């Protein structure tokens, strides 16, 4: 190579040699940083200011955390670590969905379950609420919630909110924060965020934001596709298979809303999988599946249509005696049977008929009420 060429193009040649020797790692870093969305870094700067000076942050997910919110928490945990802050992933209730459990196992997520008083978070200095679409957890101000990160609008005041209505998944929002911060995430984080986007948009079947396709397409080049394939094809237990059969056989539909009763169920996750399955039926964009689990009527609702809200349907269907949780896309309600749990076998069929008729009516009424 001529000496004159090296003198004139030394920087270019040096860069090329570094890329070759690094196995593409530097190229990945350059490409990731180049995906920043212009000069509007205000959200990530505000987020960093909100958590500055803290030692440990609680990353709080809603009850029945979705894959999208779990993936977003993985991304934010990496961002906090880059800022010298320990991020602890927590949830307001157990992770019950089989897919969400598999996600936690494959990505080795250490998740702590808390209650509304924030117990078990005494070692955290502040909290960030991630994902969901309902009320922001208060945790009795122990620790204080200093920020909300989700892709749905929120009416919270005096709390930093990072919500991008042109993003269709919270994982898309978090990917934007990560790349705007200048952090180059490792393959585990990239893979989690990619699958979070795909899950949050239901493989892009939902009405998506303008950033979802582009962000997922970029992450795809650097993700561990083997992990994603493991998540896409989990096995189905015999109990769950039976529940799916009951859900399809007993379904009732009005417009785009399908409701079904599956009777006594071995686990809440089976209800959730049945609700997801109903969404695959032609013309169905919102579904609710209910059954009895541990002397409680449990209702799992899914909304794929952006005009419907799973939380609003359940809040409208049941009174204050019910416990509801979740978000706009996926929510769960629990109604204790109370004294009716003591009904003997002779009257069990009558009770089942009353539960079936009243629950279906409440759900359809809530769906049809503007």
C-alpha positions in Angstrom: 0.0 0.0 0.0 1.6 3.3 -1.0 2.8 5.5 1.8 1.1 8.5 0.3 -2.3 6.8 0.5 -1.7 5.9 4.2 -0.8 9.5 4.9 -3.9 10.9 3.3 -6.4 8.2 4.5 -4.9 7.1 7.8 -8.0 7.7 9.8 -10.2 5.6 7.5 -7.7 2.8 7.3 -7.3 2.8 11.1 -11.1 2.6 11.6 -11.4 -0.3 9.1 -8.6 -2.2 11.0 -10.4 -1.7 14.3 -13.7 -3.0 12.9 -12.0 -6.1 11.5 -10.1 -6.9 14.7 -13.2 -6.2 16.9 -15.3 -8.8 15.1 -17.9 -6.1 14.3 -18.4 -5.0 17.9 -17.4 -1.4 17.1 -19.6 -1.4 14.0 -22.5 -2.4 16.3 -21.7 0.4 18.6 -21.5 2.9 15.8 -24.8 1.7 14.2 -26.6 1.7 17.5 -25.6 5.3 18.3 -26.5 6.4 14.8 -30.1 5.3 15.4 -30.7 8.1 17.8 -33.8 10.1 17.2 -32.5 13.6 16.4 -31.4 16.0 19.1 -34.4 15.6 21.4 -32.7 13.9 24.4 -34.9 15.7 27.0 -36.7 12.6 28.2 -33.6 10.6 29.0 -31.9 13.7 30.6 -35.0 14.2 32.8 -35.1 10.6 33.8 -31.4 10.7 34.7 -32.0 13.8 36.8 -34.9 12.1 38.6 -32.9 9.2 39.8 -29.6 11.0 40.3 -28.0 10.5 43.6 -29.9 7.3 44.4 -28.2 4.0 45.3 -31.0 1.6 44.4 -34.1 2.0 42.3 -37.2 -0.2 42.3 -38.5 -0.9 38.8 -42.1 -1.6 39.5 -44.3 -3.6 37.1 -48.1 -4.1 37.3 -49.7 -7.3 38.5 -49.5 -10.1 35.9 -46.6 -8.3 34.2 -46.5 -8.6 30.4 -43.5 -9.6 28.4 -43.4 -6.0 27.1 -43.1 -4.5 30.6 -40.6 -7.2 31.7 -38.4 -6.5 28.7 -38.7 -2.7 29.3 -37.5 -3.3 32.9 -34.5 -5.2 31.6 -33.6 -2.3 29.4 -34.0 0.2 32.2 -32.0 -1.9 34.6 -29.1 -1.8 32.2 -29.6 2.0 31.8 -29.5 2.5 35.6 -26.4 0.3 35.9 -24.7 2.5 33.3 -25.5 5.5 35.6 -24.1 3.8 38.7 -27.5 2.9 40.2 -28.7 -0.6 41.1 -32.1 -1.4 39.5 -34.3 -3.9 41.2 -37.1 -5.4 39.1 -40.3 -5.8 41.1 -44.0 -6.4 40.4 -47.3 -5.6 42.2 -48.4 -9.3 41.9 -47.2 -12.7 40.8 -46.2 -13.3 37.2 -48.8 -15.8 36.2 -48.7 -16.0 32.4 -46.8 -19.0 31.1 -45.0 -16.9 28.4 -44.0 -14.3 31.0 -42.7 -17.0 33.3 -40.7 -18.4 30.4 -39.3 -15.0 29.6 -38.2 -14.5 33.2 -36.4 -17.9 33.2 -34.7 -17.5 29.8 -33.5 -14.0 30.6 -32.7 -14.9 34.3 -34.8 -12.1 35.7 -34.7 -11.9 39.5 -38.2 -10.5 40.2 -39.5 -9.5 43.7 -43.3 -9.5 44.4 -44.5 -6.6 46.5 -47.8 -5.2 47.8 -49.4 -1.8 47.5 -47.7 -0.6 50.7 -44.3 -1.2 49.1 -43.2 -3.8 51.6 -39.9 -5.5 50.8 -38.6 -2.3 49.2 -37.2 -0.7 52.2 -33.7 -0.9 50.7 -34.8 1.1 47.7 -34.5 4.9 47.6 -37.0 5.6 44.8 -39.2 3.8 42.3 -40.0 3.9 38.6 -43.4 2.5 37.4 -43.0 0.6 34.1 -45.7 -0.4 31.6 -49.3 -0.9 32.4 -52.2 1.5 31.7 -54.0 1.8 35.0 -53.2 3.9 38.1 -49.6 4.5 39.0 -48.6 2.6 42.2 -48.1 4.8 45.2 -46.3 2.3 47.5 -47.3 4.5 50.4 -44.5 6.7 49.3 -42.1 4.1 50.6 -40.2 4.4 48.3 -41.5 7.5 46.4 -42.4 6.9 42.7 -40.4 9.5 40.8 -41.2 8.4 37.2 -43.5 6.6 34.9 -42.4 4.9 31.7 -45.1 3.4 29.4 -46.4 3.7 25.9 -49.9 4.7 27.0 -50.7 8.3 28.0 -51.1 8.9 31.8 -52.7 11.8 33.6 -50.2 11.8 36.5 -49.1 15.1 37.8 -45.9 16.1 39.6 -44.2 12.9 38.4 -41.9 12.5 35.5 -43.7 10.7 32.7 -42.0 9.3 29.6 -44.8 8.2 27.3 -44.5 8.3 23.5 -47.9 8.0 21.8 -46.1 7.2 18.5 -44.6 4.0 20.1 -46.7 0.9 20.2 -44.8 -0.9 23.0 -43.1 0.2 26.2 -40.0 -1.7 25.0 -39.9 0.7 22.0 -39.9 3.7 24.4 -37.1 2.2 26.5 -35.0 1.4 23.5 -35.3 5.0 22.6 -34.1 6.0 26.0 -31.2 3.6 25.9 -29.9 4.8 22.5 -30.4 8.5 23.4 -28.3 8.0 26.5 -25.4 6.6 24.4 -25.4 3.2 26.2 -24.4 0.3 24.0 -26.4 -2.6 25.5 -25.2 -6.2 25.5 -26.9 -9.0 23.5 -29.1 -10.1 26.4 -30.7 -6.6 26.7 -31.0 -6.2 22.9 -32.8 -9.6 22.6 -35.1 -8.8 25.5 -36.1 -5.5 24.0 -36.7 -7.0 20.6 -39.0 -9.7 21.9 -40.7 -7.1 24.1 -41.6 -5.0 21.1 -42.9 -8.1 19.2 -44.9 -9.2 22.2 -46.3 -5.7 23.0 -47.5 -5.2 19.4 -48.6 -8.9 19.1 -46.2 -9.5 16.3 -47.2 -6.1 14.8 -50.9 -7.1 14.5 -51.9 -4.2 16.8 -52.1 -0.7 15.6 -48.4 0.2 16.0 -46.4 3.4 16.4 -44.2 4.7 13.7 -41.0 3.6 15.6 -41.9 0.0 16.3 -40.9 -1.5 12.9 -37.7 0.4 12.5 -36.5 -0.2 16.1 -37.3 -3.9 15.9 -35.7 -4.3 12.5 -32.4 -2.8 13.9 -32.4 -4.8 17.1 -33.0 -8.0 15.1 -29.5 -7.7 13.5 -27.8 -8.0 17.0 -30.2 -10.2 19.0 -29.9 -13.8 20.0 -32.6 -15.3 17.7 -32.2 -18.7 19.4 -33.6 -17.3 22.6 -36.5 -15.7 20.8 -37.3 -19.0 19.1 -37.3 -20.7 22.5 -39.9 -18.2 23.6 -42.1 -18.5 20.6 -42.6 -22.2 20.9 -43.3 -23.1 24.5 -45.0 -26.4 25.3 -48.6 -26.6 26.4 -49.6 -28.6 29.5 -52.5 -31.1 29.5 -54.4 -28.9 32.0 -54.0 -25.8 29.8 -55.0 -27.7 26.7 -58.2 -28.8 28.4 -59.0 -25.2 29.5 -58.4 -24.0 25.9 -60.9 -26.6 24.7 -63.5 -25.4 27.2 -62.9 -21.8 26.3 -63.6 -22.4 22.6 -66.6 -24.7 23.1 -68.4 -22.3 25.6 -67.6 -19.0 23.8 -70.3 -16.4 23.2 -69.7 -13.4 20.9 -71.2 -10.0 20.4 -69.6 -7.8 17.7 -65.8 -8.2 18.2 -66.1 -9.2 21.9 -65.9 -12.9 22.9 -66.7 -14.1 26.4 -66.4 -17.7 27.7 -66.6 -19.7 30.9 -64.1 -22.5 31.6 -65.4 -23.7 35.0 -62.8 -24.7 37.6 -59.2 -24.0 36.5 -55.9 -25.3 37.9 -54.1 -22.0 37.4 -54.7 -18.4 36.4 -52.1 -18.7 33.7 -54.4 -21.2 31.9 -57.1 -18.5 31.8 -54.7 -16.0 30.4 -53.6 -18.3 27.6 -57.2 -19.1 26.8 -57.9 -15.3 26.5 -55.0 -14.9 24.2 -56.2 -17.9 22.1 -59.7 -16.4 21.6 -58.0 -13.3 20.0 -56.9 -15.6 17.2 -60.5 -16.3 16.2 -61.7 -14.4 13.1 -63.4 -11.2 13.9 -62.5 -11.2 17.6 -60.4 -8.3 18.9 -61.4 -8.3 22.6 -61.8 -11.4 24.8 -62.7 -12.3 28.4 -62.3 -15.8 29.9 -63.5 -16.5 33.4 -63.4 -19.5 35.8 -63.2 -20.4 39.4 -59.8 -20.8 41.1 -59.3 -21.2 44.8 -62.8 -20.1 45.8 -62.5 -17.0 43.6 -64.0 -16.0 40.3 -61.1 -15.0 38.1 -61.6 -13.1 34.9 -58.8 -12.6 32.3 -59.4 -9.9 29.7 -57.4 -9.1 26.6 -57.9 -6.2 24.2 -56.2 -6.1 20.8 -58.4 -3.3 19.5 -57.0 0.1 20.5 -60.6 1.3 20.9 -61.1 -1.1 23.8 -59.5 -1.2 27.2 -59.2 -4.4 29.2 -59.0 -2.5 32.5 -62.0 -0.3 31.7 -64.1 -3.4 30.8 -63.3 -5.1 34.1 -63.7 -2.0 36.2 -67.1 -1.4 34.5 -68.2 -5.0 35.0 -67.5 -5.5 38.7 -68.0 -3.5 41.9 -65.6 -2.6 44.6 -65.6 -6.1 46.0 -63.5 -7.2 43.0 -59.7 -6.8 42.8 -58.6 -5.7 39.3 -55.1 -5.2 38.0 -53.3 -5.0 34.7 -53.3 -2.5 31.8 -55.2 -1.4 28.7 -54.1 -4.5 26.8 -54.4 -7.2 29.5 -56.1 -7.2 32.8 -57.4 -9.6 35.5 -60.2 -9.3 38.0 -60.8 -11.5 41.1 -64.2 -11.7 42.7 -64.3 -13.8 46.0 -67.1 -16.3 46.2 -67.5 -15.5 49.9 -70.3 -17.5 51.6 -71.2 -19.1 48.2 -67.9 -21.1 48.4 -69.7 -23.2 51.1 -72.5 -24.3 48.7 -72.8 -28.1 48.8 -72.7 -30.4 45.8 -76.5 -30.6 45.5 -76.7 -26.9 44.6 -73.4 -26.6 42.8 -75.0 -26.7 39.3 -77.4 -23.9 40.3 -74.5 -21.7 41.6 -72.5 -22.4 38.4 -75.4 -21.3 36.3 -75.9 -18.1 38.3 -72.2 -17.3 38.0 -72.1 -18.0 34.3 -75.2 -15.8 33.5 -74.3 -12.9 35.8 -70.6 -12.7 34.7 -71.4 -12.9 31.0 -74.0 -10.2 31.4 -71.7 -7.9 33.4 -68.9 -8.3 30.8 -71.1 -7.7 27.8 -72.7 -4.7 29.4 -69.3 -3.1 30.3 -68.1 -3.7 26.8 -71.1 -2.1 25.1 -71.3 0.9 27.5 -69.4 3.9 26.0 
